[in-house]
Amino acid sequence: MSTYSKRDMTTSNDACGKGEKMAKGETLQQIICKALDEGRLAYKVLDQNFQASGGGTFDYRPYLPNDDKPGDWLPKIEKPEECCRGWHFTLDPLVWPGCVVFLVETKTKMKRSEKQAFSTGRLLKRIWHDEVIDIRLWVKTKAPYLSGADLRGADLRGAYLGGAYLSGADLGGAYLRGADLRGAYLGGADLSGADRWMDEPAIPGWEVKNGLLVKAK
């Protein structure tokens, strides 16, 4: 897993032993460290109404973390199946729409990067942009307000950036292949040298030459 919260996702034994004690004797830090070590840590992306960003009307608000305590385990769903039933979590929140990201604990290992269905899970904490060190997670937790952002050379492949405010952003040399930029505000943004597939939707004012974006003449 590569997108860690700088403050809470650590494998340090000392860090795992610190923090305010919880009802069952475990700190939030210890819960996160244990889930990380066992491959049971993932993310959930929700919309502004705390519903699943990829569809569905389930209200997650009764299951949100509170006062540094994890939320309750989500209702169990038998025989989870991807894209059919179950609670869907991801290791790459940037590829999904939505503006709210939570760290999630599962009961079994997360084996797929983009999406996997589980019978249950619980939200551990909301992730904020000033807590993270991975650029993909930073973009996701900062979006849609990315005006003036320094994203030079950033790996944004497959990113969902629809409707993002990227005016004045520096995307020079960024990896944009497969990125969804529909409705993004790119006025004054520098996309020089960013890689992009030739057959992807055109970006006004830019064209693809030899796999890289250059200003259109």
C-alpha positions in Angstrom: 0.0 0.0 0.0 1.6 3.2 -1.1 -0.7 6.1 -0.1 -0.2 6.6 3.6 -1.4 9.3 6.0 1.7 10.8 7.4 0.4 11.1 10.9 -1.6 7.8 11.3 -0.2 5.2 8.8 3.1 4.1 10.3 4.6 0.7 11.1 6.7 2.0 14.0 6.3 -0.1 17.1 6.7 3.0 19.2 4.0 4.9 17.3 1.7 1.9 17.6 2.0 2.0 21.3 1.1 5.7 21.8 -2.2 7.5 21.9 -5.3 7.8 24.0 -6.7 4.5 25.2 -9.9 3.3 23.6 -12.8 1.4 25.2 -11.3 -2.1 24.4 -7.7 -1.1 25.3 -6.5 -0.4 21.8 -5.6 3.0 20.4 -6.6 4.2 17.0 -2.9 4.1 16.1 -2.6 0.5 17.1 -5.7 -0.5 15.1 -4.3 1.2 12.0 -0.9 -0.4 12.5 -2.3 -3.8 13.0 -4.5 -3.6 9.9 -1.6 -2.2 7.8 0.7 -5.0 8.8 -2.0 -7.6 8.0 -3.0 -6.1 4.6 -6.4 -5.1 5.8 -6.2 -1.3 5.4 -8.0 0.4 2.5 -9.9 3.6 1.6 -13.5 4.5 1.0 -14.4 7.5 -1.1 -17.8 9.2 -0.4 -19.6 12.3 -1.8 -20.5 15.4 0.1 -23.6 13.7 1.4 -21.6 10.8 2.8 -22.9 8.4 0.3 -20.9 6.1 -2.0 -19.4 8.2 -4.8 -19.7 5.4 -7.4 -23.4 5.0 -6.9 -25.8 3.8 -4.2 -27.9 5.6 -1.6 -26.6 4.1 1.7 -26.1 6.7 4.3 -22.7 6.3 6.0 -23.3 9.1 8.5 -24.3 6.7 11.4 -21.0 4.8 10.8 -18.6 7.7 10.7 -15.6 7.8 13.1 -16.1 10.1 16.1 -13.6 11.6 18.6 -10.6 9.5 17.4 -12.7 6.4 17.6 -13.5 4.1 14.6 -17.0 4.0 13.4 -19.2 0.9 13.9 -18.7 -2.1 11.6 -21.0 -1.8 8.6 -23.9 -4.3 8.4 -22.7 -7.7 7.2 -23.5 -8.6 3.6 -23.3 -12.3 2.7 -21.2 -13.5 -0.3 -19.8 -10.2 -1.4 -19.2 -9.9 -5.1 -17.4 -7.1 -6.9 -19.8 -4.7 -8.8 -22.8 -6.8 -7.5 -23.0 -6.7 -3.7 -20.9 -6.0 -0.7 -19.0 -3.0 0.6 -16.5 -1.8 -2.0 -13.1 -0.4 -0.9 -10.0 0.7 -2.8 -6.3 1.2 -2.5 -6.3 4.0 -5.1 -9.0 6.6 -4.2 -7.9 9.0 -6.9 -9.5 6.9 -9.7 -13.0 7.4 -8.1 -15.3 10.4 -8.0 -16.1 11.9 -4.7 -14.6 14.5 -2.3 -14.4 12.7 1.1 -11.8 10.0 1.8 -11.8 7.7 4.8 -9.2 5.2 6.0 -11.0 1.8 6.3 -10.3 -1.4 8.2 -11.4 -4.7 6.6 -11.6 -8.2 8.2 -9.8 -9.9 5.3 -6.9 -9.0 3.2 -7.2 -6.4 0.4 -5.9 -8.2 -2.7 -6.8 -5.7 -5.5 -5.8 -2.2 -5.9 -8.7 -0.4 -7.7 -11.7 -2.1 -6.0 -12.7 -5.1 -3.9 -15.9 -6.2 -2.3 -16.1 -7.1 1.4 -18.8 -8.4 3.7 -18.1 -5.6 6.2 -15.6 -2.9 7.2 -15.4 0.1 9.4 -14.3 3.7 8.8 -11.3 4.5 11.0 -10.7 8.2 10.2 -11.2 10.9 7.6 -8.1 11.8 5.7 -7.2 15.5 5.1 -4.8 16.8 2.5 -2.4 18.3 5.1 -1.8 14.9 6.6 -0.6 12.9 3.6 2.7 12.5 1.8 1.6 10.6 -1.3 0.8 13.0 -4.2 -2.2 10.9 -5.5 -3.9 10.9 -2.1 -3.0 14.6 -1.6 -4.7 15.5 -4.9 -7.8 13.4 -4.0 -8.2 15.0 -0.6 -7.5 18.5 -1.9 -9.8 18.3 -5.0 -11.6 19.9 -6.5 -9.7 23.0 -5.3 -6.3 22.5 -7.0 -5.8 26.0 -8.5 -2.1 26.9 -8.7 -1.1 23.4 -7.4 2.5 22.3 -8.2 1.9 18.9 -9.8 5.0 18.7 -11.9 5.8 15.1 -12.8 3.0 13.8 -10.7 1.6 10.3 -11.4 -2.0 11.1 -12.2 -2.6 8.1 -14.4 -6.3 7.1 -14.4 -7.1 9.9 -11.9 -10.7 11.2 -11.7 -10.3 15.0 -12.0 -13.7 15.8 -13.5 -14.7 19.3 -12.6 -11.5 20.0 -10.7 -10.3 23.6 -10.5 -6.8 23.4 -12.0 -6.4 26.9 -13.2 -2.8 28.1 -13.0 -1.7 24.6 -11.9 1.7 23.3 -13.0 1.2 19.9 -14.6 4.4 20.0 -16.6 5.7 16.4 -17.2 2.8 14.9 -15.2 1.5 11.5 -16.1 -2.0 12.1 -17.4 -2.8 9.0 -19.4 -6.3 7.7 -18.6 -7.0 10.7 -16.4 -10.6 12.0 -16.5 -10.4 15.7 -17.1 -14.0 16.3 -18.2 -15.2 19.6 -17.0 -11.9 20.5 -15.3 -11.0 24.2 -15.3 -7.5 24.4 -16.9 -7.2 28.1 -17.7 -3.6 29.2 -17.3 -2.5 25.6 -16.4 0.8 24.4 -17.8 0.6 20.9 -19.2 3.8 21.0 -21.2 5.4 17.6 -21.6 2.6 15.8 -19.7 2.0 12.4 -21.2 -1.4 11.6 -22.8 -2.8 9.0 -25.1 -3.4 10.3 -28.7 -7.0 9.0 -28.7 -8.1 10.5 -25.4 -10.5 13.4 -25.2 -8.8 16.6 -26.5 -7.8 19.3 -24.0 -8.6 22.8 -25.4 -5.4 24.7 -26.3 -3.2 21.5 -26.3 -2.4 18.7 -28.6 -0.6 15.4 -28.3 2.7 14.9 -30.1 4.8 11.7 -29.6 2.7 11.0 -26.5 3.3 14.3 -24.9 1.1 17.4 -24.6 2.3 20.6 -26.3 0.6 23.9 -26.8 -1.6 23.9 -29.9 -0.6 26.3 -32.7 
